[in-house]
Amino acid sequence: TNVTFRNFQRMPGLNSSNPHDDNRVFVCMTHSDTFKPEGMSATRNITFENVDETIIVGVKIQDTGSSRMFNLYDTDGSVARHMGMDTHGEPAIIGSYVPWWKFNDLCILNEDWNAYVCPKTVPEQQIVTLGLYLPGLIDYGQIGRPDDHIGEISLFGDGIPRDEVRGIA
């Protein structure tokens, strides 16, 4: 809240698709299948001076729950407006590259950020995490095993479009 970020620029000569290698303002922790974002990161009244807008957010595309579930609650749209989305001071939800973060037709995929930016169009739209622990199937503390996919993640609730992306009939 009430923070100005200054002089974030791409690192000269760097040719990496990994946002952890570059000078990002907000970078996603992507290493874990156990520790995932839970809607607890929020911004308000964020300003940028001499900042390359392509490196404001960085999500590393990685086969982990924390990468897929990255999210940032932009309570006043002050981050979202830097990708051309004017929310008129209303909230926006920034979520990772996974298509189910596109929960309404106004969402924009920012390929530089590897993230969707969506205006929050109804008050009931919230980020909620439900964590399950199945002894012998889900081991806490593991860094991800891409060959052991268990279940699916879905969005649900009033006002969310029902289509094949979300696995909801």
C-alpha positions as CSV (number, residue, x, y, z in Angstrom):
1,T,0.0,0.0,0.0
2,N,1.2,3.5,-0.9
3,V,4.5,2.4,-2.5
4,T,6.4,3.8,-5.4
5,F,8.7,1.5,-7.3
6,R,11.5,3.3,-9.2
7,N,14.0,2.3,-11.9
8,F,13.1,-1.3,-12.6
9,Q,14.5,-2.0,-16.1
10,R,15.3,-5.2,-17.9
11,M,18.8,-6.4,-17.2
12,P,21.0,-5.5,-20.3
13,G,22.0,-8.5,-22.4
14,L,19.8,-10.9,-20.4
15,N,18.0,-13.4,-22.7
16,S,16.1,-15.6,-20.2
17,S,12.4,-16.5,-20.1
18,N,12.7,-17.0,-16.3
19,P,11.4,-14.0,-14.5
20,H,13.5,-14.9,-11.5
21,D,16.6,-14.0,-13.6
22,D,15.4,-10.5,-14.4
23,N,14.6,-7.4,-12.4
24,R,10.8,-7.9,-11.8
25,V,8.8,-5.8,-9.4
26,F,6.5,-8.7,-8.3
27,V,7.8,-12.2,-8.9
28,C,5.9,-15.4,-8.2
29,M,7.4,-18.1,-6.0
30,T,6.9,-21.2,-8.2
31,H,8.8,-24.0,-6.5
32,S,6.2,-25.8,-4.5
33,D,3.2,-28.0,-4.8
34,T,2.6,-27.7,-1.1
35,F,2.9,-23.9,-0.5
36,K,0.5,-22.1,-2.8
37,P,-0.8,-18.5,-3.0
38,E,-4.0,-18.2,-1.1
39,G,-5.3,-14.8,-2.1
40,M,-3.2,-13.1,0.6
41,S,-1.2,-10.8,-1.6
42,A,-2.9,-7.5,-2.2
43,T,-1.8,-4.1,-3.5
44,R,-3.3,-0.6,-3.2
45,N,-2.1,2.8,-4.5
46,I,1.0,1.4,-6.2
47,T,2.9,3.8,-8.5
48,F,5.8,3.2,-10.9
49,E,8.5,5.7,-12.0
50,N,10.9,4.8,-14.8
51,V,9.7,1.2,-14.7
52,D,9.6,-1.0,-17.8
53,E,5.9,-2.1,-17.8
54,T,6.8,-5.5,-19.2
55,I,8.6,-6.5,-16.0
56,I,6.1,-5.4,-13.4
57,V,4.9,-8.9,-12.8
58,G,6.8,-12.2,-13.5
59,V,5.3,-15.7,-13.3
60,K,7.6,-18.6,-14.1
61,I,5.7,-21.2,-16.0
62,Q,6.5,-24.3,-14.1
63,D,4.6,-27.5,-13.4
64,T,3.8,-26.8,-9.8
65,G,0.7,-25.7,-7.9
66,S,2.3,-22.5,-6.8
67,S,3.0,-21.5,-10.4
68,R,-0.5,-22.3,-11.6
69,M,-2.2,-20.7,-8.6
70,F,-0.2,-17.4,-8.5
71,N,-2.5,-14.5,-7.8
72,L,-2.4,-10.9,-6.7
73,Y,-5.5,-8.9,-5.6
74,D,-5.1,-5.4,-7.0
75,T,-7.6,-3.6,-4.7
76,D,-7.8,-0.4,-6.7
77,G,-6.5,-1.4,-10.2
78,S,-3.3,0.6,-9.7
79,V,-1.2,-2.3,-11.1
80,A,-3.7,-3.4,-13.7
81,R,-3.7,0.0,-15.4
82,H,-0.1,-0.6,-16.5
83,M,-1.3,-3.2,-19.0
84,G,-3.9,-1.0,-20.4
85,M,-6.8,-2.0,-18.2
86,D,-8.5,1.0,-16.5
87,T,-10.7,-0.4,-13.7
88,H,-11.7,3.2,-12.7
89,G,-10.3,2.5,-9.2
90,E,-12.2,-0.8,-8.8
91,P,-10.4,-4.0,-8.0
92,A,-8.7,-6.4,-10.4
93,I,-7.4,-9.9,-9.9
94,I,-4.1,-10.9,-11.4
95,G,-3.7,-14.6,-11.8
96,S,-1.1,-16.9,-13.5
97,Y,-1.0,-18.1,-17.1
98,V,-3.5,-20.9,-16.6
99,P,-6.7,-20.2,-18.7
100,W,-9.1,-20.7,-15.8
101,W,-7.9,-17.4,-14.4
102,K,-9.8,-15.8,-17.3
103,F,-13.0,-15.8,-15.4
104,N,-14.8,-13.1,-17.5
105,D,-14.6,-11.8,-21.0
106,L,-12.8,-8.6,-19.9
107,C,-9.7,-10.5,-18.8
108,I,-6.4,-9.8,-20.7
109,L,-3.5,-12.2,-20.9
110,N,-0.2,-10.3,-20.5
111,E,2.4,-12.6,-22.2
112,D,5.3,-10.5,-20.7
113,W,3.9,-11.2,-17.2
114,N,2.7,-14.7,-17.9
115,A,-0.5,-13.7,-16.1
116,Y,-4.1,-12.8,-16.7
117,V,-5.5,-9.5,-15.5
118,C,-9.2,-9.4,-14.9
119,P,-11.4,-6.7,-13.6
120,K,-13.5,-7.8,-10.6
121,T,-17.0,-7.3,-12.0
122,V,-19.1,-8.6,-9.1
123,P,-18.3,-8.3,-5.3
124,E,-18.7,-12.0,-4.8
125,Q,-15.6,-12.8,-7.0
126,Q,-13.0,-13.8,-4.5
127,I,-9.8,-15.9,-4.4
128,V,-10.2,-18.9,-2.1
129,T,-7.9,-21.9,-1.6
130,L,-9.1,-25.3,-0.4
131,G,-6.1,-27.5,0.5
132,L,-6.4,-31.3,0.7
133,Y,-4.0,-33.7,2.3
134,L,-4.2,-37.3,1.3
135,P,-1.6,-39.5,3.2
136,G,0.4,-41.5,0.8
137,L,-0.8,-39.5,-2.2
138,I,0.0,-35.9,-1.4
139,D,3.3,-35.4,0.5
140,Y,3.7,-32.0,2.1
141,G,7.2,-30.6,1.6
142,Q,7.7,-32.1,-1.9
143,I,8.9,-29.8,-4.7
144,G,6.5,-31.3,-7.2
145,R,6.4,-34.5,-9.1
146,P,5.0,-33.8,-12.6
147,D,4.2,-37.5,-13.1
148,D,1.9,-37.6,-10.1
149,H,-1.1,-35.4,-11.0
150,I,-4.0,-35.9,-8.7
151,G,-7.4,-34.4,-9.4
152,E,-8.2,-31.0,-11.0
153,I,-8.6,-27.4,-10.0
154,S,-11.8,-25.6,-10.9
155,L,-13.4,-22.2,-10.5
156,F,-17.0,-22.3,-9.2
157,G,-19.7,-19.9,-8.1
158,D,-22.3,-17.5,-9.4
159,G,-21.3,-15.3,-12.4
160,I,-18.4,-17.5,-13.6
161,P,-18.8,-18.7,-17.2
162,R,-19.3,-22.4,-17.4
163,D,-17.2,-23.9,-20.2
164,E,-14.7,-26.6,-21.0
165,V,-11.7,-24.6,-19.6
166,R,-13.1,-24.9,-16.1
167,G,-14.3,-28.5,-16.4
168,I,-17.8,-27.4,-15.3
169,A,-20.8,-28.6,-17.3
